[in-house]
Amino acid sequence: MILTAAGNIIIGITGGIAAYKACDLIRLFVKDKFCVHPVMTKAATEFITPLTVSCLSSKKTVVDIFDSSIEGNVGHIELADIADLMLIAPATADIIAKIASGIADDPVSLISMAFYGTREKPFVIVPAMNYRMYHNPATQKNLEILKERGVIIIDPEEGELVCGETGEGRLASVDVIYNVVIKALDETRDMKNINAIVTAGGTEEPIDPVRVISNRSSGKMGYAVAKQLKKRGAKVTLISSVDLPDPGVDEIAKFKTAADLKDILDSKFPSCDLLVMAAAVADFKPKEQSDKKLHRSDGGITIELEPTDDIIANLAKDRGDRFIVGFAAESEYMISRAKSKLESKGLDMIIANDISRSDIGFGSEYNEVVVLDKNCEKTIKRDLKINIAKGIVDEIASMI
Ligand SMILES: Cc1cc2nc3c(=O)[nH]c(=O)nc-3n(C[C@H](O)[C@H](O)[C@H](O)COP(=O)(O)O)c2cc1C
């Protein structure tokens, strides 16, 4: 799945008369460049067809939780993971009851469960039903439960209902729903005014046209940080030496050597607010490179190394009010080395990790880091790199 510039929204459609209004909502979100992932209950398909919904969203509508063609190994979890917001419109009395009690036996309730396992992302429910169903104590109790859990409920409007009666129960207007969704998404975008640069991967310093001196950085941590920053609204330039899937950033520039990286940063750093230097940059490079391939038959060789430029320290000297985050991959004396790097290079924050551990760090999907700034030191316990990245961005957001 691709992250669009505007974001990923799951729209759950359930079996009420107002299901057709979900089509207008999808059109509005798609027009504004959102990627809309539709999910329907079986009852909803009695009111509008999945084909209409798929055509409007340009996405396959999920109507069967056991459909193996849903993207990903465990489709509902992956969908819940990628989405920035979930909206159920219209929400029946039935789906509201299911979600309040943790039932997950249809696509909408199942994906709701997976999506709202934690409260990090906005979940918007828009009830629509006959006014007696709406005022039924069971429905009111279920809505209270959901509100207490932090779910955003958009109250129905009062007016003439399809059943011929008048009362509170009509689906809120499409414009109201749209504006609530945009506002909820906006509140999650605490980095929206930030122009960020993230570097990722290791450098390669050539010895001859074939061989290089490199390091074991996979770039995964940098990509995870870039993805988190993008999710939270930052404009992100990723400067990378690796070929991982595009995390949905605004721009990607490629480097190989420390000198390439320096050149790119020299041109881009002046217009940024935040630099996260997750790339592992060589401290040394061969003093001379052979322009012809070296051969064993030529006998042994000695490679003289010279220091590379200290890119981050040099940028920090002229930083103005830009926020600079460095990384310290250490095999011993991790904290003391990270502290001295923080100070000697003039950084605002440094992320230290222990590369002697085999269960985290280089190449692994996992990491455990200590975030240090002048005043504090905080451990983010072993977790997937994408969650570690979230913790790092939380720390940056609290200081920037
Ligand atoms: C014509 C018709 C209209 C309905 N409209 C609504 C409605 O607006 N709101 C509601 O909560 N239920 C409505 N229902 C009842 C639901 O369709 C029913 O409770 C169904 O089981 C909901 O399934 P779902 O929650 O899985 O979509 C309607 C039923 C029919 C037959």
The ligand as an ORCA input file, in Angstrom:
! r2SCAN-3c Opt
* xyz 0 1
  C     -34.611     -0.975      5.073
  C     -33.769     -1.047      6.287
  C     -33.146      0.093      6.753
  C     -32.346      0.076      7.890
  N     -31.760      1.218      8.295
  C     -31.026      1.202      9.420
  C     -30.416      2.395      9.891
  O     -30.516      3.466      9.293
  N     -29.700      2.325     11.028
  C     -29.534      1.169     11.738
  O     -28.891      1.180     12.784
  N     -30.087      0.023     11.279
  C     -30.830      0.007     10.164
  N     -31.383     -1.152      9.726
  C     -31.130     -2.397     10.436
  C     -29.763     -2.970     10.084
  O     -29.652     -3.141      8.689
  C     -29.555     -4.274     10.816
  O     -29.521     -4.057     12.206
  C     -28.317     -4.999     10.351
  O     -28.163     -6.182     11.087
  C     -27.076     -4.128     10.564
  O     -25.962     -4.869     10.169
  P     -24.512     -4.225     10.211
  O     -24.376     -3.477     11.484
  O     -23.602     -5.441     10.161
  O     -24.348     -3.400      8.990
  C     -32.167     -1.151      8.571
  C     -32.763     -2.296      8.101
  C     -33.567     -2.256      6.972
  C     -34.214     -3.511      6.483
*
